[in-house]
Amino acid sequence: RGRIADAIVHYRQAIALNPDFALAYANLGDALLIQGKSDEAVVQLQKALEIDPHLNAARQSLDNALNAQQRRN
């Protein structure tokens, strides 16, 4: 809690070590969304779903990120 920036660093490191780690992309997207970075969150969440289309948590988070983008625009 309260260490979103640290989490983002660790998720990026996990992705660098294993570029096919869908859950790391999904978690990165969630963390970015918490920071209000919906554009970047969408990219990461789409990548998670590209790797694992059955990752329902990422699908729900992607919907949230897209809604955040719409509210912003």
C-alpha positions in Angstrom: 0.0 0.0 0.0 1.2 3.4 -0.9 4.2 2.0 -2.8 2.7 2.0 -6.3 5.9 3.5 -7.8 7.9 0.6 -6.3 5.5 -1.9 -7.6 5.7 -0.5 -11.1 9.5 -0.9 -11.0 9.2 -4.5 -9.9 6.5 -5.3 -12.5 8.7 -3.9 -15.2 11.6 -5.9 -14.0 9.5 -9.1 -14.0 8.5 -8.3 -17.6 12.1 -7.8 -18.6 13.0 -11.2 -17.2 10.0 -12.9 -18.7 8.3 -11.0 -21.5 5.5 -13.6 -21.7 4.4 -13.1 -18.0 0.8 -11.9 -18.6 0.0 -11.3 -15.0 2.9 -8.9 -14.6 1.5 -6.9 -17.5 -1.9 -6.9 -15.9 -0.6 -5.9 -12.5 1.5 -3.2 -14.1 -1.6 -1.9 -15.9 -3.5 -1.9 -12.6 -0.7 0.1 -10.9 -0.6 2.6 -13.7 -4.3 3.0 -13.6 -4.1 3.8 -9.9 -1.5 6.5 -10.8 -4.0 7.9 -13.3 -2.0 6.9 -16.3 -4.9 5.3 -18.2 -3.2 5.5 -21.6 -0.2 3.5 -20.5 -2.4 1.2 -18.5 -4.5 0.3 -21.6 -1.3 -0.6 -23.5 -0.1 -2.9 -20.7 -3.5 -4.5 -20.2 -3.9 -5.2 -23.9 -0.5 -6.9 -23.9 -1.6 -9.1 -20.9 -4.7 -10.1 -22.9 -2.7 -10.7 -26.0 -0.5 -13.2 -24.1 -3.4 -14.7 -22.1 -6.9 -14.0 -23.5 -8.5 -15.8 -20.6 -7.1 -13.5 -18.0 -10.4 -12.1 -16.8 -9.0 -9.7 -14.2 -7.0 -8.0 -17.0 -10.2 -7.7 -19.1 -12.0 -6.0 -16.3 -9.1 -3.7 -15.6 -8.9 -2.9 -19.3 -12.6 -1.9 -19.2 -11.8 0.4 -16.3 -8.9 2.0 -18.0 -10.9 2.6 -21.2 -13.6 4.2 -19.1 -11.0 6.4 -17.4 -9.8 7.5 -20.8 -13.3 8.4 -21.9 -14.0 10.4 -18.8 -10.7 12.3 -19.3 -11.5 13.1 -22.9 
